[in-house]
Amino acid sequence: MSHSVGKVAETAGVTVRTLHHYDAIGLLSPSERNRAGHRRYSDGDLDRLQQILFYRELGFPLDRVAALLDDPATDPREHLRRQHALLADRIERLQEMAAAVEKAMEARKMGINLTPEEKFEVFGDFDPDAYAEEAERRWGGTDAWRESQRRTAAYTKEDWKRFTEEFDAIHRKMAGLLADGVPADDERAMDVAEEHRRFISGSQYECGHEMHTNLGEMYVADARFTATYEAIRPGLAVYLRDAMLANAVRHL
């Protein structure tokens, strides 16, 4: 049995644009065509798509997904075992964060003052200072990092407050589209993604579309970022990532 692009998109919960992008980069090319020359997906293609979507949900970038799936030394069952372990780790992490948030909510309700250690249980092993050091190690040698440091060095408290409010407004706008069921590759979602990219370029560093998609991947791959967006609206991290990718594709 073979399946049309539209049917696969509907069944898998992805967009036709996404499937076309996967085909264009060689990640998932339909293995069949009908008499009219239209692409048709086999059951084997659907199995590969399922694996792709599992890895994407876990935050793997597309090139890494391709390398994993095309590795002849890896048993297909190993992909499932790896994905199960990663999902179990994420579930445990989110459960710990949820428990810490519940504790903070209850303490606030009862007027109890938490210790500094208790307040930051929500971050687990996350040390904000260490995170800054990590960011510098990862991007410290880039022009974007230097530009961000130069611009933000002069920020006042009011500047940071305004920055946060404006950035939060963009995130709430994207969350509203998600709540309304607007597809991530809809013009409205892509326009907000472009607004997100331009805001970063105007306030921190020049953020091209490729860099913007890398940020989107980080929002999903890093549990700290994911938790921030999930707190705004469940599913927002992945939705924002997908809108950023769709926006980058339309600017190719």
C-alpha angles and dihedrals in degrees: 000000000000130000135213123241091249094050093048091049091051094046096045095042095239132116127260087237089059092051091049089051091051089051093048093054094042096246095119119006118177108248097211141049130197125230091274090055095251118147116258127189121222125213087258089056089053090052089054091047090053090054091047092052092047091054092043091053087053090054102254113154116240096252090053091048090053092049092050096047095044095049104116091201093062119090111224089236089059089065090058093047091050093047092048091052093048092048091048090053091049092048091051091049094049092046090054091050092047091052091051092049091049090051091051091048092051092047091050090049092052095041094245118154112224122215117248088254092053093047091057097045085100088071095050107193092352112124111189091211092049089049090055089051090049090052091051091050091051100042106010093110096050129098089234091058093048092047092049092050091049095050099042095044089079096045116124125207089264091050091054091046091052091045091053094047094049094045091047089052090057091049092050090050090054091046089053091055090049090051090051092053095246110162116246091240094051114119090245094055092044090050090055090047088053090049087052091052094047092048090056090047092050098044108030119005141335103283114193122195094262092052089045092057089049088055089051090054090051091052088062101033097050112067091208092061093039092054091052093055095039088057089059093049132336110258094020096118093059093038092052091046091052093047090050090051093047090049091051091049093053090053094054 
